[in-house]
Amino acid sequence: MSVLLEPVRLIDADFLHDPYPGYRALREAGPLHWSEEFFDGAWVLTRHADVEAALRDPRLSAQRTGGWVMEAAEGERAQLRPLQRLFARAMLFLDPPDHQRLRQIMQPAFRPDRLAALQSELDLMVAQLIDAVEDAPGAEFDFMERIARPLPARVIARLMGLEPEREADCMAWSEDLAAFIGAARPTPEQARTAQSSLIEMAAYFEQELLPRRRREPGDDIVSRLLEAERQGQIGAGAELLAQCAMLLFAGYETTRNLLGNGMLTLMRQRDQWQILCEQPERVPSAVRELLRYDSPVQWTGRRVAADFELHGQTLRRGELLIALIGSANRDPARHEQPERFDVRRANPGALSFGSGPHICIGAALTQIEAQTLLGALVRRCPDWTLAGSPRRNGNPVYRGLEVLPLRTQG
Ligand code: HEM
């Protein structure tokens, strides 16, 4: 190992509550650090320009799931292998040529014209969720339970063609996987829970959903993957299953946290909420600013594929690199007054969806969801207020809330 730097510590209870002072100190201390907190140690990048360049750098590989198993205690390795083997085949963790092959299969499902066709269904889902809460004037409710969880769950279920009665199971499995994948160093308990959820999820896909979609194809992504399987473009079994698990987890977890983090920011910064209530046409740029200000994905990782020099250090083949998206989004070299949340900010230009070949395939979808919800809220519910302290989910990567108590107008 080539480390000369003093290792830094980042993740503690203060960080989980508010990571931004820690990022700031780290950014000011330098662009590149070594930390022992991630698996068996990792390089950590703090600045916008470096994070963006790293995500576009072909010397860095997306294949990084091996660390999940290497870090585990001897007795748990065998248990974790199926989880690691499956996720290692998901597009998010693959390099060319497999990455492009899979991305090309899925990309058309996220094209703007396909998403535009969803708009009227989305309007209806949002209206129903708000109606149900507004039924009780002056009442306290949990925004996460009543709106931020069900909305992305319904959208991803619709997109993937999941049966509505299995929606709750799918989301519970996805939350268990997020707790494991989002941990800097997963606990044995997180690993066991994720493993058993994955087994249940796989059984559901293999025994129920895939056979049904083979018999009755629809305009959903699972049917599209099955068609690709018939044409020999995607491997039957594990490869197909890995993309399903990845989509479910990536589509639900992140959007839920965008909605929760976003609503909390707006409820706390009332002047900004007021601007949106008076000028709803600002909602799309407000969503982009919410993504920058409190990103639902705080970092991503890569493995060094070939030795190279960066900021005076040699990064060696096989070492892990963590690109701190949450820190990059508050870099003063890229954003004026980065600690300020401003719905009028022109072109927030954040890295919340990543950059380069793996840039989020669901970015447009998630923004449409958030814009539809926020647009309806500022028009219909300008008087909603915070009704208590929110509870964080404790996940350092997939930063979000468990509970967000709000009150409707009395
Ligand atoms: C607020 C919402 C979202 C955020 C912040 C987010 C963030 C990200 C980020 C940072 C990446 C790149 C990771 C990397 O380079 O290592 C990514 C990739 C990905 N996202 Fe999202 N995402 C969101 C919503 C969604 C949705 C709604 C879907 C699908 C329905 C989705 C599916 C994916 C997939 C499949 C990839 C892998 C793309 C590839 O490897 O080519 N995401 N996302």
Boltz pocket constraint, residues with backbone or C-beta under 6 A from the ligand:
constraints:
  - pocket:
      binder: B
      contacts: [[A, 55], [A, 91], [A, 92], [A, 93], [A, 99], [A, 103], [A, 156], [A, 246], [A, 247], [A, 250], [A, 251], [A, 252], [A, 254], [A, 255], [A, 258], [A, 295], [A, 296], [A, 297], [A, 300], [A, 301], [A, 351], [A, 352], [A, 353], [A, 354], [A, 355], [A, 357], [A, 358], [A, 359], [A, 360], [A, 361], [A, 362], [A, 363], [A, 365], [A, 366]]
      max_distance: 6.0
